[in-house]
Amino acid sequence: MDGFNCFISIKEKEQVKHLMKLIRSMGGSVRAKLSEAMYFIAETTLASGYLYCNTFNIPTLSPQWVEYMWNNRHTPAFKCDTITFKFFKMKPFRGLYVAFLHFPPDERSHIELLEQNQGVLVESQNPLCTHVVIDDFSLSEQFSDFGEKRTQVKLVHAEWFWTCIQYEARVSEGDFLFSTESDENATAQQTPRLFKSKNSLNWCELMIDPSLRFSLDSSQLLDEFRSGQGDCCSNSKCQSSHDFILEELSLTEKNYLDVLEAIKLIKEKAENEIQIGGPMINGTQSKQIFLNTQELLTLHKNMLEDIEKACRENKGKKAFSAFSKYSDELKTQYPKFCNGFEEARKTIRNLSVSNPRFRALLEISKNKPESGRQTLQELMHRPLQRLGSVTLLIKEVLGRTDQDCQHRNALEEGLQSVEAALRLMNEELIETEKLTSVFRVYTSIKNCPVTLVSSHRCLRVTFFSQEITGNISMPGDYLAFHLFSDVLEISRLKKKIAIATLKNKRKEENTAKTEDEVLYKHLQILPLHKIRKVVDVIDNNDVKDTYGLVIRETVVKDSVWCFRYMSDSENKLSKTDLVIFIAKCLARYECSGDFDKYWVALKPHEVDDRLKTSLVPLQSRVKKLLNSVTDHLSPSSSKIAKLSTIDSPK
């Protein structure tokens, strides 16, 4: 410890003497003034001088740090560096006994974080309790009496707890003390307004339905003007209704900008490099979460300027031309946002679990006035709703505008621009969902060919069956079938997966998988053009839930693959429903409107006289068809003659 100087803030004198002896024996020194020390050593975050060290970024370490260095004093290459500090830095709640009040009973994440940061969970009446953390949605509820009886206990808002997690240090409770003056004052203090304007829209109404505010207020007022008929530009009542809608447009645009500004503020705090502990997320995670919200903010700032300018110049209806003016940007930015929205939600959920600092930032931001009690995920929903609400406003104005009005063209162009952007958003969602379903299947199958991943391919249905004939693998194997728009992917279930767990496959497929956690092993990709028909084998005493696929192997040779269908509670398809569904997929692939010709129902002996015993699980292997099945399945008499000459299987 040559060159190291420390300040020790521990009440027990014997422990202080012991630490001083170890430090000086290793070449370090102990200072009497905290301002002269490089390191701060204490047993608890309540120690005198702790908050001073956090303010001036002095490392706060536990006494075990000194013991660790003493135990390694004979190691030549040992150094006391920042990596060592990381292990012995005092956690935010070390030495604190914390109680939580009015938190949801099913929410335990705050308790887990408390224990991870060396805090102790106690009841509020426990004499050792040092802090009572009260959920910010609570009222003061007689906490004044509690504070008078327990003056040593600090009643703080939940924001204090999350701020300590965010900064990885205990912060001063002064700014977070719970108000006990009156229920009225506490209520006003804990329900901040989202927007600065007194005429701002109610946030909850907007988040539930962007058009709700308009439908509740604007439409009622506009109905009062319906009695005014004639030229919309000259009629004073109709003109007033237009002005009201324009005011609504300007106001909702400002509120929407406030939402984007709130998202931007969270982004800046998460990326701040000079804060204690450094940035909370890296660049890749930032792009995945916040997408192109900065571009949307810039776009709508420009649009708001044009709208306000048109209103100032008494050219209100030209305000809607801003949407046609920025049509290209709308068509570019909104589909881009929509395309990455689901991934953003997933990233937020994952980081909220794995990154306590980021979770703390979200909890703190949720209670800020600019966020309006909304979580980041709820704020990110707002861009998806904005264009829909604008469409309603423009249509309302068009409904009150005469055909010969000089501003009608501007309104129609604005509506066309917004609707074009909405169509692109829907198309992007559909394409993204297609690719996501294909990629989800691809990642769950071991040795799956990369050719399965294609932009034109979408997943129709996944179902399970048991091999009977042994054409693909061994009889008795449990197989997974992924039916796409043009191919059928067949894979074998891993042996570790029991039959009883098949009903939970959807939950397992949605979880992240590594190479060792794949559910299936790829066997074969079967193009749909090779499937001639689907056979629904009628049940009897020996045969249950069996169906077959008639496969075109060569020009003159067909074979049937028989399987036992395993009902799936997720798909809720019976065996017959599945057969008809596959037949419809074959008809769609062949561009045929008659799907009945792609499936047939047969009794077991009609499929093959020798097949009636092999349809019982784990019995003989059958590869060929006899003449009886070709009478039902093959329309060509020449093929029947050729099939009748096929030798029996060995």
C-alpha positions as CSV (number, residue, x, y, z in Angstrom):
1,M,0.0,0.0,0.0
2,D,2.9,2.3,-0.6
3,G,1.5,5.7,-1.4
4,F,-2.0,4.9,-0.3
5,N,-3.7,7.0,2.4
6,C,-7.1,6.2,3.9
7,F,-9.7,7.6,6.3
8,I,-11.4,5.2,8.6
9,S,-14.9,5.9,9.9
10,I,-15.7,3.1,12.3
11,K,-17.0,3.5,15.8
12,E,-15.2,0.4,17.3
13,K,-11.7,1.6,18.4
14,E,-10.2,-1.9,18.5
15,Q,-11.2,-2.5,14.9
16,V,-9.8,1.0,13.9
17,K,-6.4,0.2,15.6
18,H,-6.3,-3.2,13.9
19,L,-6.9,-1.7,10.4
20,M,-4.4,1.1,11.1
21,K,-1.7,-1.5,12.0
22,L,-2.3,-3.5,8.8
23,I,-2.3,-0.4,6.6
24,R,0.9,1.0,8.0
25,S,2.6,-2.4,7.9
26,M,2.0,-2.5,4.1
27,G,3.4,1.0,3.6
28,G,0.1,3.0,3.7
29,S,-1.0,5.8,5.9
30,V,-4.2,6.9,7.8
31,R,-5.3,10.5,7.7
32,A,-7.2,12.4,10.4
33,K,-9.0,14.6,7.8
34,L,-11.3,13.2,5.2
35,S,-10.4,15.9,2.7
36,E,-6.8,14.6,2.6
37,A,-7.7,10.9,2.1
38,M,-7.7,8.9,-1.1
39,Y,-9.9,6.1,0.2
40,F,-12.8,5.9,2.7
41,I,-13.2,2.8,4.9
42,A,-16.4,2.2,6.8
43,E,-18.7,-0.6,7.9
44,T,-22.0,1.1,6.9
45,T,-23.2,3.8,4.5
46,L,-24.5,5.6,7.5
47,A,-21.0,6.4,8.6
48,S,-19.9,10.0,9.0
49,G,-18.3,11.3,5.8
50,Y,-20.0,8.8,3.4
51,L,-22.1,11.4,1.5
52,Y,-19.0,13.7,1.3
53,C,-17.1,10.9,-0.4
54,N,-19.9,10.3,-2.9
55,T,-20.0,14.0,-3.7
56,F,-16.3,14.2,-4.5
57,N,-16.0,10.7,-6.0
58,I,-13.8,9.2,-3.2
59,P,-13.9,5.4,-3.3
60,T,-15.9,4.0,-0.3
61,L,-14.6,0.5,0.7
62,S,-15.4,-2.0,3.3
63,P,-12.8,-3.2,6.0
64,Q,-12.5,-6.5,4.1
65,W,-10.5,-4.6,1.4
66,V,-7.7,-4.1,3.9
67,E,-7.9,-7.7,5.0
68,Y,-7.7,-8.9,1.4
69,M,-4.6,-6.9,0.7
70,W,-3.0,-8.2,3.9
71,N,-3.7,-11.8,2.9
72,N,-2.0,-11.2,-0.5
73,R,1.0,-9.2,0.8
74,H,3.5,-11.9,-0.1
75,T,2.2,-12.2,-3.7
76,P,4.8,-10.5,-5.9
77,A,2.5,-9.6,-8.8
78,F,-0.4,-8.5,-6.6
79,K,-1.6,-4.9,-7.1
80,C,-4.5,-3.0,-5.6
81,D,-6.2,-1.7,-8.7
82,T,-9.7,-0.7,-9.7
83,I,-10.7,-4.3,-10.2
84,T,-10.0,-4.9,-6.5
85,F,-12.1,-1.8,-5.6
86,K,-15.1,-3.2,-7.5
87,F,-15.3,-6.3,-5.3
88,F,-15.0,-4.3,-2.0
89,K,-16.9,-1.2,-2.8
90,M,-19.7,-0.6,-0.3
91,K,-23.1,-1.3,-1.7
92,P,-25.8,1.4,-1.4
93,F,-27.8,-0.2,1.4
94,R,-24.9,-1.7,3.5
95,G,-25.9,-1.4,7.2
96,L,-29.5,-0.2,6.4
97,Y,-32.7,-1.8,7.6
98,V,-35.4,-1.0,5.1
99,A,-39.1,-1.5,5.2
100,F,-41.4,-1.1,2.1
101,L,-45.0,0.2,2.4
102,H,-47.8,0.1,-0.1
103,F,-45.9,-1.7,-2.8
104,P,-47.8,-4.3,-4.9
105,P,-47.8,-7.6,-3.0
106,D,-46.8,-9.6,-6.1
107,E,-43.9,-7.3,-6.8
108,R,-40.6,-8.6,-5.4
109,S,-38.0,-7.0,-7.6
110,H,-37.3,-4.2,-5.1
111,I,-36.8,-6.7,-2.3
112,E,-34.3,-8.7,-4.4
113,L,-32.4,-5.5,-5.3
114,L,-32.3,-4.5,-1.6
115,E,-30.7,-7.8,-0.7
116,Q,-28.3,-7.7,-3.6
117,N,-27.1,-4.3,-2.4
118,Q,-26.4,-5.6,1.2
119,G,-29.6,-4.1,2.7
120,V,-31.8,-5.9,5.2
121,L,-35.6,-6.2,4.8
122,V,-37.5,-5.6,8.0
123,E,-41.0,-4.6,9.1
124,S,-41.8,-0.9,9.6
125,Q,-42.4,-1.5,13.3
126,N,-39.0,-3.2,13.8
127,P,-36.8,-1.1,16.3
128,L,-33.8,-1.7,14.0
129,C,-35.6,-0.1,11.0
130,T,-33.7,2.9,9.6
131,H,-35.7,3.7,6.4
132,V,-39.3,3.3,5.4
133,V,-39.7,3.4,1.6
134,I,-43.3,4.4,0.6
135,D,-44.6,3.8,-2.9
136,D,-45.1,7.1,-4.7
137,F,-48.7,6.3,-5.5
138,S,-49.6,6.3,-1.8
139,L,-51.0,9.1,0.2
140,S,-49.6,10.3,3.5
141,E,-52.1,8.2,5.5
142,Q,-51.3,9.2,9.0
143,F,-47.6,8.9,8.5
144,S,-47.2,12.1,10.5
145,D,-47.9,10.1,13.7
146,F,-45.5,7.5,12.6
147,G,-42.8,10.1,12.1
148,E,-43.3,11.7,15.5
149,K,-43.0,8.3,17.3
150,R,-39.9,7.1,15.3
151,T,-37.8,10.2,14.7
152,Q,-34.8,8.1,13.9
153,V,-36.6,6.4,11.0
154,K,-36.6,8.3,7.7
155,L,-39.7,8.1,5.6
156,V,-38.7,8.5,2.0
157,H,-40.3,8.2,-1.5
158,A,-39.6,5.2,-3.7
159,E,-37.6,7.5,-5.9
160,W,-34.9,7.6,-3.2
161,F,-34.6,3.8,-3.4
162,W,-34.3,3.8,-7.2
163,T,-31.9,6.7,-7.2
164,C,-29.5,4.8,-4.9
165,I,-29.7,1.8,-7.3
166,Q,-29.0,4.1,-10.3
167,Y,-26.0,5.8,-8.7
168,E,-24.8,2.6,-6.9
169,A,-24.5,4.6,-3.7
170,R,-26.7,5.9,-0.9
171,V,-27.9,9.4,-1.7
172,S,-29.0,12.0,0.7
173,E,-32.6,11.5,1.9
174,G,-33.2,15.3,2.1
175,D,-34.8,15.6,-1.3
176,F,-36.9,12.5,-1.0
177,L,-38.5,12.8,2.5
178,F,-42.1,11.9,2.5
179,S,-44.5,14.8,3.0
180,T,-46.7,14.5,6.1
181,E,-48.3,18.0,6.0
182,S,-51.7,16.9,4.7
183,D,-53.3,14.4,2.4
184,E,-54.2,17.2,0.0
185,N,-50.7,18.5,-0.3
186,A,-49.3,15.0,-0.6
187,T,-51.8,14.2,-3.3
188,A,-50.9,17.3,-5.3
189,Q,-47.2,16.6,-4.8
190,Q,-47.5,13.0,-6.1
191,T,-49.7,13.6,-9.1
192,P,-47.7,15.9,-11.4
193,R,-49.1,17.3,-14.6
194,L,-47.6,16.0,-17.8
195,F,-47.7,19.2,-19.7
196,K,-47.0,22.8,-18.9
197,S,-50.0,24.2,-20.8
198,K,-53.2,24.6,-18.8
199,N,-55.2,23.5,-21.9
200,S,-53.2,20.3,-22.3
201,L,-55.1,17.1,-23.1
202,N,-55.6,14.5,-20.4
203,W,-52.7,12.0,-20.7
204,C,-54.6,8.9,-19.7
205,E,-57.3,9.6,-22.3
206,L,-54.7,10.0,-25.0
207,M,-52.8,6.8,-24.1
208,I,-56.0,4.7,-24.0
209,D,-57.2,6.0,-27.3
210,P,-55.7,8.9,-29.3
211,S,-59.1,9.8,-30.6
212,L,-60.9,9.7,-27.3
213,R,-60.3,13.3,-26.4
214,F,-61.6,14.3,-29.8
215,S,-64.6,12.0,-29.6
216,L,-65.6,13.2,-26.1
217,D,-65.1,16.9,-26.5
218,S,-64.6,18.0,-30.1
219,S,-67.4,16.0,-31.6
220,Q,-69.9,17.1,-29.0
221,L,-69.0,20.7,-29.7
222,L,-68.9,20.2,-33.4
223,D,-72.4,18.8,-33.3
224,E,-73.6,22.2,-32.2
225,F,-72.4,23.7,-35.5
226,R,-74.1,21.1,-37.7
227,S,-77.1,23.3,-38.0
228,G,-75.0,25.8,-39.9
229,Q,-75.3,24.9,-43.6
230,G,-73.9,26.5,-46.7
231,D,-70.4,27.4,-47.8
232,C,-68.0,26.2,-45.2
233,C,-65.6,29.1,-45.8
234,S,-68.3,31.7,-45.3
235,N,-70.5,30.2,-42.6
236,S,-69.4,31.5,-39.3
237,K,-70.5,28.4,-37.2
238,C,-68.8,26.0,-39.6
239,Q,-65.7,28.1,-39.6
240,S,-65.7,28.0,-35.8
241,S,-65.8,24.2,-35.9
242,H,-62.8,24.2,-38.3
243,D,-60.9,26.5,-36.0
244,F,-61.7,24.2,-33.1
245,I,-60.3,21.2,-35.0
246,L,-57.2,23.1,-35.9
247,E,-56.7,24.1,-32.3
248,E,-57.0,20.4,-31.5
249,L,-54.4,19.5,-34.1
250,S,-52.0,22.1,-32.8
251,L,-52.5,21.0,-29.2
252,T,-52.2,17.3,-29.8
253,E,-49.0,17.9,-31.8
254,K,-47.5,19.8,-28.9
255,N,-48.4,17.0,-26.5
256,Y,-46.9,14.5,-28.9
257,L,-43.7,16.5,-29.0
258,D,-43.7,16.4,-25.2
259,V,-43.8,12.6,-25.3
260,L,-40.9,12.5,-27.7
261,E,-39.0,14.9,-25.5
262,A,-39.6,12.7,-22.5
263,I,-38.2,9.7,-24.4
264,K,-35.2,11.8,-25.5
265,L,-34.5,12.8,-21.9
266,I,-34.5,9.1,-20.8
267,K,-32.2,8.3,-23.6
268,E,-29.7,11.1,-22.7
269,K,-29.7,9.9,-19.0
270,A,-29.1,6.3,-20.0
271,E,-26.2,7.3,-22.3
272,N,-24.6,9.8,-20.1
273,E,-20.9,8.9,-19.8
274,I,-19.9,11.3,-17.0
275,Q,-22.5,10.1,-14.5
276,I,-21.5,7.9,-11.5
277,G,-20.9,4.4,-12.8
278,G,-20.7,5.5,-16.5
279,P,-23.4,4.9,-19.1
280,M,-26.1,2.5,-18.3
281,I,-26.5,1.0,-21.8
282,N,-24.1,0.7,-24.7
283,G,-24.6,2.1,-28.2
284,T,-26.2,-1.1,-29.6
285,Q,-28.7,-1.3,-26.8
286,S,-29.6,2.4,-27.2
287,K,-30.3,1.9,-30.9
288,Q,-32.5,-1.1,-30.2
289,I,-34.5,0.7,-27.6
290,F,-34.9,4.2,-28.8
291,L,-34.9,3.5,-32.6
292,N,-35.4,6.7,-34.6
293,T,-37.3,8.7,-32.0
294,Q,-34.8,11.6,-32.4
295,E,-35.6,11.8,-36.2
296,L,-39.3,11.7,-35.3
297,L,-38.8,14.6,-32.9
298,T,-37.0,16.7,-35.5
299,L,-39.7,15.9,-38.1
300,H,-42.6,16.9,-35.9
301,K,-40.9,20.1,-34.7
302,N,-40.8,21.2,-38.3
303,M,-44.4,20.2,-38.8
304,L,-45.5,22.1,-35.7
305,E,-43.8,25.2,-36.9
306,D,-45.7,25.0,-40.2
307,I,-49.0,24.4,-38.4
308,E,-48.6,27.3,-36.1
309,K,-47.5,29.6,-38.9
310,A,-50.6,28.7,-40.9
311,C,-52.8,29.4,-37.9
312,R,-51.2,32.8,-37.3
313,E,-51.8,33.8,-40.9
314,N,-55.5,32.7,-40.7
315,K,-54.9,30.0,-43.2
316,G,-55.9,27.2,-40.9
317,K,-56.8,24.6,-43.4
318,K,-53.3,24.9,-45.0
319,A,-52.0,23.6,-41.7
320,F,-52.8,20.1,-42.9
321,S,-50.6,20.6,-45.9
322,A,-47.7,20.1,-43.6
323,F,-48.4,16.4,-43.7
324,S,-48.2,16.4,-47.5
325,K,-45.1,18.6,-47.4
326,Y,-43.3,16.0,-45.2
327,S,-44.8,13.0,-46.9
328,D,-41.5,11.4,-47.8
329,E,-40.2,11.7,-44.2
330,L,-43.4,10.2,-42.8
331,K,-43.2,7.3,-45.2
332,T,-39.6,6.7,-44.2
333,Q,-39.5,7.3,-40.4
334,Y,-42.7,5.7,-39.2
335,P,-42.3,2.3,-41.0
336,K,-38.7,2.3,-39.7
337,F,-40.0,2.8,-36.1
338,C,-42.8,0.3,-36.5
339,N,-40.3,-2.3,-37.9
340,G,-38.2,-2.2,-34.7
341,F,-40.9,-1.6,-32.1
342,E,-41.3,-5.2,-30.9
343,E,-37.5,-5.6,-30.6
344,A,-37.4,-2.4,-28.6
345,R,-40.0,-3.7,-26.2
346,K,-38.2,-7.0,-25.8
347,T,-34.9,-5.2,-25.1
348,I,-36.5,-3.0,-22.5
349,R,-37.9,-6.0,-20.7
350,N,-34.6,-7.9,-20.7
351,L,-32.6,-4.9,-19.5
352,S,-35.1,-4.2,-16.8
353,V,-34.3,-7.6,-15.4
354,S,-30.5,-7.8,-16.1
355,N,-29.5,-4.1,-15.6
356,P,-30.6,-2.7,-12.1
357,R,-29.3,0.8,-13.0
358,F,-31.4,1.0,-16.1
359,R,-34.4,-0.4,-14.2
360,A,-33.9,2.3,-11.6
361,L,-33.8,5.0,-14.3
362,L,-37.1,3.8,-15.7
363,E,-38.8,3.8,-12.3
364,I,-37.5,7.3,-11.6
365,S,-38.5,8.6,-15.0
366,K,-42.0,7.1,-14.7
367,N,-42.8,9.5,-11.7
368,K,-41.4,12.6,-13.4
369,P,-43.9,15.2,-14.6
370,E,-42.6,15.1,-18.2
371,S,-43.5,11.3,-18.3
372,G,-47.0,11.6,-17.0
373,R,-46.8,8.5,-14.8
374,Q,-46.1,6.4,-18.0
375,T,-43.4,3.8,-18.3
376,L,-41.0,3.9,-21.2
377,Q,-42.8,1.1,-23.0
378,E,-46.1,3.1,-22.8
379,L,-44.3,6.2,-24.1
380,M,-42.9,4.2,-27.0
381,H,-46.5,3.3,-28.0
382,R,-47.4,6.9,-28.8
383,P,-45.8,7.1,-32.2
384,L,-47.9,4.1,-33.3
385,Q,-51.0,6.1,-32.4
386,R,-50.2,9.5,-33.7
387,L,-50.9,9.1,-37.4
388,G,-54.2,7.4,-36.6
389,S,-55.4,10.3,-34.6
390,V,-54.4,12.8,-37.3
391,T,-56.4,10.8,-39.8
392,L,-59.5,11.2,-37.7
393,L,-59.0,15.0,-37.5
394,I,-58.5,15.4,-41.2
395,K,-61.5,13.3,-42.1
396,E,-63.6,15.4,-39.6
397,V,-62.5,18.6,-41.4
398,L,-63.2,17.1,-44.8
399,G,-66.7,16.1,-43.7
400,R,-67.4,19.8,-43.0
401,T,-65.8,21.2,-46.1
402,D,-67.6,21.8,-49.4
403,Q,-66.5,20.1,-52.6
404,D,-65.7,23.5,-54.2
405,C,-63.7,24.8,-51.3
406,Q,-60.3,26.1,-52.3
407,H,-58.6,24.3,-49.4
408,R,-60.1,20.9,-50.0
409,N,-57.2,19.7,-52.2
410,A,-54.7,20.5,-49.4
411,L,-56.8,18.5,-47.0
412,E,-57.1,15.5,-49.3
413,E,-53.3,15.5,-50.1
414,G,-52.6,15.6,-46.4
415,L,-55.0,12.7,-45.8
416,Q,-53.4,10.7,-48.6
417,S,-49.9,11.2,-47.2
418,V,-50.9,10.1,-43.7
419,E,-52.8,7.0,-45.0
420,A,-49.8,6.1,-47.2
421,A,-47.5,6.1,-44.2
422,L,-50.0,4.0,-42.3
423,R,-50.2,1.5,-45.1
424,L,-46.4,1.2,-45.2
425,M,-46.4,0.7,-41.4
426,N,-48.9,-2.2,-41.7
427,E,-46.9,-3.7,-44.5
428,E,-43.7,-3.5,-42.5
429,L,-45.4,-5.2,-39.6
430,I,-46.6,-8.0,-41.7
431,E,-43.2,-8.6,-43.3
432,T,-41.5,-8.4,-40.0
433,E,-43.8,-10.9,-38.4
434,K,-43.2,-13.3,-41.3
435,L,-39.5,-13.1,-41.0
436,T,-39.7,-13.4,-37.2
437,S,-41.8,-16.6,-37.3
438,V,-39.4,-18.1,-39.8
439,F,-36.3,-17.1,-37.8
440,R,-37.9,-18.4,-34.6
441,V,-38.3,-21.8,-36.2
442,Y,-34.8,-21.7,-37.7
443,T,-33.1,-21.0,-34.3
444,S,-35.0,-23.8,-32.6
445,I,-33.8,-26.5,-35.0
446,K,-30.3,-28.0,-34.9
447,N,-28.6,-28.3,-38.3
448,C,-31.4,-26.5,-40.0
449,P,-30.5,-25.3,-43.5
450,V,-30.1,-21.6,-43.9
451,T,-32.2,-21.8,-47.0
452,L,-35.3,-22.1,-44.8
453,V,-34.9,-18.4,-43.9
454,S,-36.5,-16.5,-46.8
455,S,-38.3,-13.1,-47.1
456,H,-41.2,-14.6,-49.1
457,R,-41.8,-17.5,-46.6
458,C,-44.2,-17.3,-43.6
459,L,-45.1,-19.9,-41.0
460,R,-48.6,-21.4,-41.3
461,V,-48.8,-23.8,-38.4
462,T,-46.6,-26.1,-36.2
463,F,-47.9,-29.5,-35.2
464,F,-46.5,-32.7,-33.7
465,S,-46.9,-36.3,-34.8
466,Q,-45.4,-39.8,-34.2
467,E,-43.7,-41.6,-37.0
468,I,-45.4,-44.9,-37.9
469,T,-44.1,-46.1,-41.3
470,G,-40.4,-45.2,-40.8
471,N,-40.0,-43.3,-44.1
472,I,-38.2,-40.3,-42.4
473,S,-36.6,-41.7,-39.3
474,M,-37.3,-44.7,-37.1
475,P,-40.9,-45.8,-36.3
476,G,-42.0,-44.4,-33.0
477,D,-40.0,-41.1,-33.2
478,Y,-41.8,-37.9,-32.2
479,L,-41.6,-35.4,-35.0
480,A,-42.3,-31.6,-35.3
481,F,-43.8,-30.3,-38.6
482,H,-43.4,-26.7,-39.5
483,L,-45.7,-25.9,-42.4
484,F,-44.7,-22.8,-44.4
485,S,-46.2,-21.3,-47.4
486,D,-44.1,-23.4,-49.8
487,V,-42.3,-26.1,-47.8
488,L,-42.8,-28.5,-44.9
489,E,-39.9,-28.7,-42.5
490,I,-39.7,-32.0,-40.6
491,S,-37.5,-32.4,-37.5
492,R,-37.1,-34.8,-34.7
493,L,-37.8,-33.8,-31.1
494,K,-34.9,-34.1,-28.7
495,K,-35.0,-37.2,-26.6
496,K,-35.0,-35.1,-23.4
497,I,-38.4,-33.6,-24.2
498,A,-41.2,-35.8,-22.9
499,I,-44.5,-36.2,-24.5
500,A,-46.2,-34.3,-21.6
501,T,-44.1,-31.2,-22.3
502,L,-45.3,-30.9,-25.9
503,K,-48.2,-28.7,-24.9
504,N,-45.7,-26.2,-23.4
505,K,-43.7,-26.0,-26.6
506,R,-44.9,-22.4,-27.4
507,K,-43.5,-21.1,-24.2
508,E,-40.1,-22.8,-24.8
509,E,-39.9,-21.6,-28.4
510,N,-40.4,-18.0,-27.3
511,T,-37.4,-18.1,-24.9
512,A,-33.9,-17.3,-26.0
513,K,-32.0,-20.4,-27.2
514,T,-28.4,-21.3,-27.5
515,E,-27.0,-24.0,-29.7
516,D,-27.3,-26.5,-26.9
517,E,-30.9,-25.6,-26.1
518,V,-32.4,-26.2,-29.5
519,L,-35.7,-28.2,-29.3
520,Y,-35.4,-30.1,-32.6
521,K,-33.0,-31.8,-34.9
522,H,-33.5,-31.2,-38.6
523,L,-34.5,-34.2,-40.8
524,Q,-35.9,-33.0,-44.1
525,I,-37.3,-30.1,-45.9
526,L,-40.2,-31.3,-48.1
527,P,-41.4,-28.9,-50.9
528,L,-45.2,-28.7,-51.1
529,H,-45.2,-29.6,-54.8
530,K,-44.0,-33.1,-53.7
531,I,-47.1,-33.7,-51.6
532,R,-49.9,-35.0,-53.8
533,K,-52.6,-35.5,-51.2
534,V,-53.3,-35.8,-47.5
535,V,-55.0,-38.9,-46.3
536,D,-57.4,-38.8,-43.3
537,V,-57.3,-42.3,-41.9
538,I,-60.7,-43.0,-40.3
539,D,-60.4,-44.2,-36.7
540,N,-61.3,-47.7,-35.6
541,N,-60.5,-49.9,-32.6
542,D,-56.9,-50.4,-33.7
543,V,-56.1,-47.1,-35.4
544,K,-56.5,-43.7,-33.7
545,D,-55.6,-40.2,-34.8
546,T,-53.7,-41.3,-37.9
547,Y,-53.2,-39.5,-41.2
548,G,-50.9,-39.9,-44.2
549,L,-49.0,-37.8,-46.8
550,V,-48.9,-39.1,-50.3
551,I,-45.4,-38.1,-51.5
552,R,-44.4,-37.9,-55.2
553,E,-41.0,-39.6,-55.2
554,T,-40.6,-39.9,-59.0
555,V,-42.7,-39.4,-62.0
556,V,-44.1,-42.9,-61.8
557,K,-43.7,-43.7,-58.1
558,D,-45.6,-42.4,-55.1
559,S,-45.3,-43.4,-51.4
560,V,-47.3,-42.8,-48.3
561,W,-45.9,-41.6,-45.0
562,C,-48.2,-42.3,-42.1
563,F,-48.2,-40.5,-38.7
564,R,-50.2,-40.3,-35.6
565,Y,-51.3,-36.8,-34.8
566,M,-50.7,-35.5,-31.3
567,S,-53.3,-32.9,-30.4
568,D,-52.0,-29.5,-29.5
569,S,-53.9,-27.3,-27.0
570,E,-52.2,-24.2,-28.6
571,N,-53.5,-24.8,-32.1
572,K,-56.8,-26.4,-31.0
573,L,-56.9,-28.4,-34.2
574,S,-58.4,-31.8,-34.5
575,K,-56.9,-34.4,-36.8
576,T,-59.5,-33.7,-39.5
577,D,-59.1,-30.0,-39.2
578,L,-55.3,-30.4,-39.6
579,V,-55.8,-32.5,-42.8
580,I,-58.1,-29.9,-44.3
581,F,-55.8,-27.1,-43.3
582,I,-52.9,-28.8,-45.1
583,A,-55.1,-29.4,-48.1
584,K,-55.9,-25.8,-48.2
585,C,-52.2,-24.9,-48.1
586,L,-51.6,-27.2,-51.0
587,A,-54.4,-25.7,-53.0
588,R,-53.1,-22.2,-52.2
589,Y,-49.6,-23.2,-53.3
590,E,-51.0,-24.7,-56.5
591,C,-53.2,-21.6,-57.1
592,S,-56.3,-23.8,-57.1
593,G,-59.6,-22.9,-55.6
594,D,-60.7,-26.5,-55.0
595,F,-59.0,-27.9,-51.9
596,D,-61.2,-31.0,-51.7
597,K,-59.1,-32.7,-54.4
598,Y,-56.0,-32.5,-52.2
599,W,-57.3,-34.7,-49.4
600,V,-59.3,-37.9,-49.0
601,A,-60.7,-39.9,-46.1
602,L,-60.0,-43.7,-46.1
603,K,-60.4,-46.6,-43.8
604,P,-57.2,-48.3,-42.7
605,H,-57.7,-51.4,-45.0
606,E,-58.4,-49.1,-47.9
607,V,-55.0,-47.5,-47.6
608,D,-53.2,-50.8,-47.6
609,D,-54.3,-54.3,-46.5
610,R,-50.8,-54.8,-45.0
611,L,-50.9,-51.4,-43.4
612,K,-53.7,-52.1,-40.9
613,T,-51.3,-53.6,-38.4
614,S,-48.5,-51.2,-39.0
615,L,-50.7,-48.3,-38.0
616,V,-50.4,-49.6,-34.5
617,P,-47.5,-47.7,-32.8
618,L,-43.9,-49.1,-33.1
619,Q,-44.7,-51.9,-35.5
620,S,-43.6,-53.0,-39.0
621,R,-42.2,-50.7,-41.6
622,V,-44.2,-50.0,-44.8
623,K,-43.0,-48.0,-47.8
624,K,-45.2,-48.9,-50.8
625,L,-48.8,-48.5,-51.8
626,L,-50.9,-51.3,-53.1
627,N,-53.5,-51.0,-55.9
628,S,-56.3,-50.3,-53.5
629,V,-54.8,-46.9,-52.4
630,T,-54.0,-45.9,-55.9
631,D,-57.7,-46.3,-56.9
632,H,-58.5,-43.5,-54.4
633,L,-55.4,-41.3,-54.8
634,S,-54.1,-41.6,-58.4
635,P,-56.2,-40.2,-61.2
636,S,-54.0,-41.8,-63.8
637,S,-54.8,-45.4,-64.8
638,S,-51.3,-45.8,-66.2
639,K,-49.8,-45.1,-62.8
640,I,-52.1,-47.6,-61.2
641,A,-50.7,-50.3,-63.6
642,K,-47.2,-49.4,-62.8
643,L,-47.7,-49.2,-59.1
644,S,-49.3,-52.7,-59.0
645,T,-46.0,-54.1,-60.2
646,I,-43.9,-52.7,-57.3
647,D,-42.3,-55.4,-55.2
648,S,-43.2,-55.9,-51.6
649,P,-40.9,-54.3,-49.0
650,K,-38.2,-56.5,-47.6
